[in-house]
Structure formats: C-alpha cells, structure tokens
Amino acid sequence: MRNKKVLHLVQGAAIAAIYVVLVVVFNYWSFGPIQFRIAEALTILPFFTPAAIPGLFVGCLLANLLGGAIPADIIFGSIATLIGALGSYALRKHKWLIPLPPILANTLIVPFVLKYGYGVKDAIPYMMLTVGLGEVIVCAVIGMVLLHALIPLKHRTFLENPSH
C-alpha cells in the first residue's frame, strides 16, 4: 500500500529531525569522552515502528555531520546507532530489553572512535565505562520513561493504517 510507505517515510524523517534537534540543543553533552546524548533516548522508538530504524540512523548521521564530527565518527557513530536501533526492533516483544542494544553498540564502538579517531588519551576501558554510563542513563532510564509515556498514545502517534 502506497500510503503506508509514505507514512513510514514521514515517520522516519520526523524521528531523524527530532534526533538532530536534540543533539543540537544539547550539543555540549552530545560529543566527547563523557557522553550524555539525550537523542539516544529515541532508540526505544523501534518498539513502536520500524520507520524509527532509518530515522535514527539518518538523524545520527546528520547530527554528527552538523556537529563537526570527523569522518570516522560520522560513519561508525551512526553505525552504532543503527545497530542499536536494529537490536531494539528485534527485541520489541521484550520491552524491558529494548535499551540494551543501543547501550552495548555505543559502549563497544564509540570508545574506539574517540581513541583512534580523535586521539583521546583516556584508556578504552575507561571510555567504555563513561560512554556506557551515559547510554544507560539516557537509554535505560530516560528512554524507558519515554517508552512508557508513549504507550498510551501509540495508536495516535504511530499510525500503522493511515486511512484511520
């Protein structure tokens, strides 16, 4: 159905735009060895719609481009968010596990980008701890609050049948 494709495109674009805005607004906390990227709370959205997967990837890609990230960060940081979104979608039937994939993907990938891309002198295990803690707070705490706030609104917010 053509309308469903348009709906998914619009949902993905809206999610990408919200991700970018959140990174820009909270720019100071979104980059560096101690990260607290509020936009990563949106990685729970694949629970509601598969359109969130490309939306989160494109949003992260654009945010990293606009934020002045180096090419390695633009590529691998965005891939970390994509992996997290795909994992969240795969775990959508187990809502309490949804934050786990983005936490793990960013904890395992971003410290290497910081070390070898930006030349951050901190040890990789230390950066895994700092990035991981930021992801836990944003994805597991803020993201799950967002998820539970959106559940009652899901049929109006994430329409699957645009004719209703």
Beta strands, then each sheet from edge to edge (+ up, - down):
end
